[in-house]
Amino acid sequence: MRNILLIIIVSLLHSCDNPNGKVTESKQLNERITRLEQKMDSLTHTSNTEVEGYSNKSTVSEDGHCQGITKKGTQCKRKAKNNGYCWQHGG
C-alpha cells in the first residue's frame, strides 16, 4: 500500500507544470520574436534601399525591341522608339 501511494505521489509531482519551465519557454519565445522582428526590419531596409537606389537599367533595350509585355507574357517583338516602347505599348 505504501508503494502504491508513493508511486501516485511521484506521478502527480511529475505531471505538475513547472512554473520555471513556462517562464523559460516564454523567454525563449520572446527572444525568437525579437530575432524575427530584426530579420524583418533588415529585409525591409534592404528592399527600400534597392527601390530608392540607382537603377542602371537602360530605357531602350539593346536589341532595339519594345520592352512591353504581351498578353501571353512574352516581350513584344516590335521595334522600339526612343522611350523603349513601340506604338502600341506607349511609344
C-alpha positions in Angstrom: 0.0 0.0 0.0 2.8 2.3 0.8 4.5 1.7 -2.5 1.3 2.5 -4.4 0.9 5.7 -2.5 4.5 6.7 -3.2 4.0 5.9 -6.9 0.9 8.1 -7.1 2.7 11.0 -5.3 5.7 10.8 -7.7 3.4 10.6 -10.7 1.5 13.7 -9.5 4.7 15.6 -9.0 5.9 14.8 -12.5 2.6 15.7 -14.0 2.5 19.2 -12.4 3.6 22.0 -14.6 6.9 23.5 -13.7 6.4 27.3 -13.4 10.1 27.9 -14.2 9.6 25.9 -17.4 6.8 28.2 -18.5 8.9 31.2 -17.8 11.8 29.8 -19.7 9.6 28.9 -22.7 8.1 32.4 -22.6 11.5 33.9 -22.6 12.6 31.7 -25.5 9.6 32.7 -27.5 10.1 36.4 -26.8 13.8 36.1 -27.9 12.7 34.3 -31.1 10.1 37.1 -31.8 12.8 39.7 -31.3 15.1 37.9 -33.7 12.4 37.5 -36.3 11.4 41.2 -36.0 15.1 42.2 -36.5 15.3 40.0 -39.6 12.1 41.6 -41.0 13.5 45.1 -40.3 16.7 44.3 -42.1 14.9 42.8 -45.1 12.6 45.8 -45.3 15.5 48.2 -45.1 17.3 46.3 -47.9 14.2 46.3 -50.0 13.7 50.0 -49.5 17.4 50.7 -50.3 17.1 48.9 -53.6 13.9 50.7 -54.6 15.3 54.1 -53.8 18.7 53.4 -55.1 20.0 54.0 -58.6 18.8 51.6 -61.3 21.2 51.1 -64.2 18.6 49.5 -66.4 18.6 51.1 -69.8 15.4 52.6 -71.0 16.0 51.2 -74.5 16.7 47.5 -75.0 20.0 46.6 -76.5 18.4 44.9 -79.5 16.0 47.8 -80.2 12.9 45.8 -79.4 10.0 47.1 -77.4 10.2 46.5 -73.6 6.4 46.0 -73.4 5.0 42.6 -72.3 2.3 41.0 -74.4 -0.9 39.3 -73.1 0.9 36.0 -73.4 3.6 37.3 -71.0 6.4 37.5 -73.6 8.4 40.5 -74.6 6.9 42.5 -77.5 8.8 42.0 -80.8 8.1 45.3 -82.4 10.8 47.9 -83.0 11.0 50.4 -80.1 11.1 54.2 -80.2 13.4 56.4 -78.1 11.5 55.7 -74.9 12.0 51.9 -75.2 8.4 51.1 -76.3 6.6 50.6 -79.6 3.5 52.5 -80.7 1.1 50.0 -79.0 2.9 49.9 -75.7 3.3 53.6 -75.2 5.9 54.9 -77.7 
